[in-house]
């Protein structure tokens, strides 16, 4: 068995969360989602039938 991932008690260590530079990726993904939602909300203005007459 591979002992690299075991702690001093002989148990496997679990995932502890995001840390270091990975937090920047998480922030950028949340910002991308916010910008995507704001862009979708503007589609109603563009597709308004009154604009196409």
Rosetta blueprint (number, residue, H / E / L):
1 X L
2 X L
3 X L
4 X L
5 X L
6 X E
7 X L
8 X L
9 X L
10 X L
11 X L
12 X E
13 X L
14 X L
15 X L
16 X L
17 X L
18 X L
19 X L
20 X L
21 X L
22 X H
23 X H
24 X H
25 X H
26 X H
27 X H
28 X H
29 X H
30 X H
31 X H
32 X H
33 X H
34 X H
35 X H
36 X H
37 X H
38 X H
39 X H
40 X H
41 X H
42 X L
43 X H
44 X H
45 X H
46 X H
47 X L
48 X L
49 X H
50 X H
51 X H
52 X H
53 X L
